[in-house]
Each structure stands twice: as C-alpha cells, then as structure tokens.
Amino acid sequence: MEKIYTRTKTIQEDKVSGFCPGCMHSTVIKLIGEALEEMNLVEKAACVLGIGCCGLHMDYIAYDNTTAPHGRACAVATGMKRSNPDTLVFTYQGDGDFASIGLGESISAANRGENITVIFINNGIYGMTGGQMAPTTLIGMKASTAPKGRIAGEHGYPMHMCEILNQLTAPAYLVRTSCNTPANVNKTKAAIKKAFQNQLDGKGFSMVEIVTSCPTNWGLDPLASLDFIEQKMLPEFPLGVIRDR
Amino acid sequence: MAKVEIVAERCKSCGYCIKFCPKQVLATGSKVNSKGYEYVVPVNPDACIGCAVCARMCPDGAIDVYK
C-alpha cells in the first residue's frame, strides 16, 4: 500500500497547532500549504499574518512569514511585493484584521490592484480576544460585546467584503468559499491555487474569502458549528465567484 | 485494500472525519492523548476505501491514508 494522503510538509513536523477543536484556521493553512507544495512555490512564498488567531500560525508554518501590525497586512504585503516582485506574497487575515481595523489598508490595496493574494477568514466573530462582535457578525448573533445579539439599528449590518471590493475597478479575482463540507474544502483549495496563479501571471489583486467556524466563541460544538455555517452563515454570505478576469 | 492511520497526538476529537466518512470507519476512542482529547480510532478498518475524505476534512492533519 502506498501513502496517498499525509499532512503537508509546510507545517512543522513536530508541531500541533494551538487552535481549538474543529477550528478551520488549521484546515485553511493546510490547504494553503498543499497548494504551495503542488505548485512548487514553498521556497518563493512569503506570508503576512494578521493579528488575532491567525497570528498563531507563526509558530507553526514552515515557510517565510511575518506578522503585520494589526490590520496592516495588505500594506506590509504591498511593500514586500513591490521590493521583491519574484516572491509570492500573500496575506492571511481574519475578519477583525481585514474588515475592521485594516479596512482602509485592505480597500486601498485592492483599489491599487496590488499584485498580492489575500486569504480572508470570515468566521463572524473575534476569536482570540474573546468573542467580540466583528463587522461580519450576523444580525441576532450573540457576541461578548453584543450580549443580546447584533441589532441592526445599534450595530449596523454584516459587511460583505467580496461585494464591497467588487465595486472597485482594479481587483482581478474575488471569490467566497467555505470549509464546511468535503466539496467546499476542495473548492477552497482550487480557489487558493487560482489566486496564487493570478499573482504569478501578474493579474493583480486576488482575494479568497473563506467562511469558517469559531466553535468556541459561537458556543457550539464543532459538528453543530458546521450546521450553523450551512443554515446561518451561508445564506448571509453566499458562496461563489464574485469576479474573475 | 486501503487503511487509515490516526496520529493520536494531533487529534482534537472534533468529529469531522467521523461525520464525513462514507463507510463509518471511524469513531471516537476511549483513550485520551497527552492534551486530554479522546482521539479518533478506526473501529471498522476493513470497510475503508481510501477516499481520504476524512483526512481532507481533518483540520489538524492527524490522518494518514494508504491505498
């Protein structure tokens, strides 16, 4: 018998990630690693991590990475890519980093059409800091800063980053995927590979928004969080390619 | 012939592999690893078809698949 699947070598052999059971940060970083290996890009890759749970990857991935000040990953990636055009530069950011504190940097980088790739993890809540409301929190969804649930009149509505960036002229590829089923995991990996290929081809700004779970701060067990994605998150954040050119 | 091997120390017992295995090969075991998780074990190993769906769903890369 031949080994047909094992963990990617882009995750350090002796490490077990610090993520909670069922957390899809681990799934996504695994998919990124598999994409880099399959495209033979591990030596060329430079990852800019955001602040929050996504920053935990710094102890865990086995390729070049740096951590940007909170929200500034797209700005840091811009500098890295412009000074080293042959490097594959991608950011890995959560919703707090990309869509809240880093909103200005994110939209500006997209508007300039920077030739970088953004992996945007949307789980509708702040994970590491204790379940505070994020820009992507659903209406009615409880958070530690919205104990009665998000109220539109008080907190506004969930932000749809793919659709917001779709208003700009420059971005090349905007797609929303999830990791809640095997089919969606495969689609996410395909989207990541396409976004990396776009950068190699010099097409400009690509973003893969991935709807994931946060079982701990949602107050659900991992399997119930899969149902929550299907029943609550995906109707608000429909999957699909928003732009591809 | 196909088989799955669980790297017990990486397993966090989230249950994604158990849910999506089409042949009900896997189940939560009774032993715990050093982190205190009741890691998954193949309870029905002969039924494995080597599709690797369990391993692709596993967030922590705790499953090796042979075929």
Interface residues (C-beta under 8 A of the other chain):
Chain A: M1 E2 K3 I4 Y5 T6 R7 T8 I11 V16 S17 F19 C20 P21 G22 C23 M24 H25 S26 T27 K30 T181 P182 V185 N186 P215 D221 P222 L223 L226
Chain B: M1 A2 K3 V7 E9 R10 K12 S13 C14 G15 Y16 K19 F20 K35 Y37 G50 A52 V53 A55 R56 M57 C58 P59 D60 G61 A62 I63 D64 V65 Y66 K67
